[in-house]
Amino acid sequence: MAATIPLFPLGTVLMPGAALPLHIFEPRYRQLTVDLITGEVPDKEFGVVAVREGHSPDADGLAGLYGVGCTAALIDARRLPDGRYDVVTRGARRFRLIDLDTESRPYLTGSVEFLPDVSENEPDERLIAMLDAAAREAHRRYCGTAWRSDDWAEPKDDTPPDQLAHLLAADCLLPMDDRQALLEQTSPVHRLREIRMLLAREAGLLERLHAVPAPLGTFPDENSPN
């Protein structure tokens, strides 16, 4: 069933379970923050959807956004003296974006349908354990090359397999299309395979080239004042 949620377009892909701190200064998103705090927005959740490179949702509408996003649940908000906000959120539920509404609220809202994982028939526990270990090893190799030792942390040992790939991707600078493909993947087994391959590839590039993908915000096209 379709639902209507506030939208916050960003130059990044939010993963379920990943932390997302935000500095809110644009007036329409200040209003969104107030609506979240006061309960005007149910469940204190809003949708984060990635902006396509070189596009703007205000100018290009749906064509300027990726088709699948993730809700962010508000955890904490601090109002600054000039009316800006520093907020802490965490990724919650994936959704498919159906339509945009630019008129009902000061900020964008969208009609969405939520996107759960597809149930897999009797997954092989040995296969899951092998993929879990391989993905974690690829993550350790990547982070050991990319970051200083205190810049990253490994997910807990009891992290469910359906959540692990998203958490491993959260602190790695993967290209936007790869992050988006992980977000859209609805099979936990395939997701573990994909994150292992992606992190192994990126670790190899780091070791040879000493370079990581540039975040979208470094490019000259400005996608959002936030």
N, C-alpha and C positions, 0 to 999 in steps of 0.2 A: 504494500500500500504506500502511496505517496505521502510525504510529509513536507511541511514548509519550515525551513530553518534559516537563520541569518547566515550570511556568507562573508568570509574574510579572505579575499584573494591574496596570495603571497607568492614570492619567487622561490618557493621550496615545497617539497612534498612532506606532509606530516604523516608519520607512521603511528598505528595504534600502539599505545603504551609508551610512546616517546614523549619526553618533556618538551614544551615549547614556551619559553619566556618571550613576552612581547612588550615593546614600549609603544604605547598608544598616544598619538598626538593629533591625528586628523579628526576634525569635529564629528564626522558621522560615526567613526569608530569609538570615539569617546561616548557617544550616545549608546552605541551597542554595549559598551562596558557597563554603563549605568543600568541598562535594561537587564543585563546578566546579573548584576549585583542585587537588584531589587526584585528579581523573580519575574519580571515582565517576559523574559525568555524562559520557557520551561526547561527544567533540568540543568540550567546554566551551561548549555552546550551550544556551540556555533560551528559552522562548517568552514574548514580550511581547504581551499582548492588551489592548485598550482596554476600560475599564469604561464601561458606558452611564450617562449622567447620571442621578443619583438612585438608582442601584442599587449593590449590593455583591455580589461573587461568593460571599462566604461565606453571605450570606442568600438570594440569588436564583439561585445556580448558573449554568447556561448562559444563562439569561434576562438575567443581569446583565452579560453580556459580548458584545462584537461577535463575529461569526462567523469573521472572518479576522484573523490576527495575523502577526507577523514574529519569527523567532528573533533573539536577540542573542548574538553570539559574544564571549566574555570575552577582553579584550586585556590588562588589567592589574588587579591587586587589591592594595590596601594595607590591612593590618589596623591598626586604631587601638588604643590602650592599653586601652580599655574593651570591646573585642570587636566594635565596629562595624567596617564596611568602607567604604572608598571604592573604587569599581570603575569601570573604563572598558570599555564594550562598543561593538560596532558591529552594525547591522542586517545580517542575512544572508539567510535564506530565508523566503518567505511560506508560511503554512499555513492550512488550514481546520480549525477546531476541531470535533471530532466529539462528544467526551464529556469530562467532568471526573471526576477521582478525588481525593477529599478524605481518603482513609484510608491509602493505601500509604506515603506519606512525610509528614514534618512540614509540608511545603509542598504546594501544589496541583500535580498533574500532569494532563496531558490526552492523550487520544488524538487525533491529528491526521493529516491527509494534506497533503503539500506541494503547493504551488500554483505551477507554473511558468507562464511566459508561453506564450501560444498562438502557434504558428508562423504567420507571415503569408506568403502566396504572393507572392514576388518584389516586395517593397516598392519603390516608386518612390524612387530615391535623391535625385532633385530635390525631391520632396515632403518626405522626411525632413530634408534640409538646410534647407528653408524653415521647417518646423515647429521644428527645433532653434534656428534664429536667432530666430524669433518668441517662443519660450518664454524664451530667454535675455534678450531685450529686455524682456519683461514682468517678469522677475525683477529686472533692473536697476532698472526703474522702481519696482517695489514696494520693494525694499531701500533705494533712494535716498531714498524718502519715509519709510519706517518706522524705519530704523536710522541711527545715526551711521556715518560712512564706514568706520570700522575694525571694525564689528560683523558684517560679513558678507564672504564671499568667493565669487567665481563659480567654478562647477565647471570643471575643466580642459577645454581645447579638444578633447582626444581622448576625452572621456567618451562611452562607447557610448550610442546613442539609447535603448536599453532601460533604462538607469540614470539618464538625465538628469532625467526628471520627478521621480523620488523625491528626488534630491539638491536640486533646486530647491525642492521643498516643505519640505525638512528645516528650514530656518532661517526659515520664514515662518509667521506665526500664522494659519493657515487654520482655519475652523470644523471641529470634530471630524468631522462627517458628510462634509465634503468631503475631509478627509485619509483617512478610511476608504474612501471611494469610489475615491480614487487607488490606495490599497493593493490594493483588490480588482480593479482593472482589469488584465486580462491581455493587452491589446493595447498594445504600445509606441507605435504610431501614435496610437491614441485617447488614451493617457495624455498624450502631448505636447500634443495639442489641448486636453485638459481642464486641464492645468496652466497653459497660456497663458491660457485664458479665466478661470480662477480668479484668477490673479495680476493680470490686467488689471482684473477686477472689484474686487478688494481694494485695488489701488492707487488706483482711482477713489474708493472709499469713504474711504480715508485722506486723500486730497487734499481731499475735501469736508467730512468729519466729524472728521478728526484722531482717529480711534479704530480700534482693532484688536479682534478677538474676545478675550474673557477666557478664559484657560486654565481647564480644568475644575476644577483644584484650588482655584480662588478661590471656588467655590460652597460653601454650608454643609454639604452632605452629604459625609461623609468616606468615601471609597471604599476606601482601604487605609492602614494605619499608615505605609507607606513612601511 
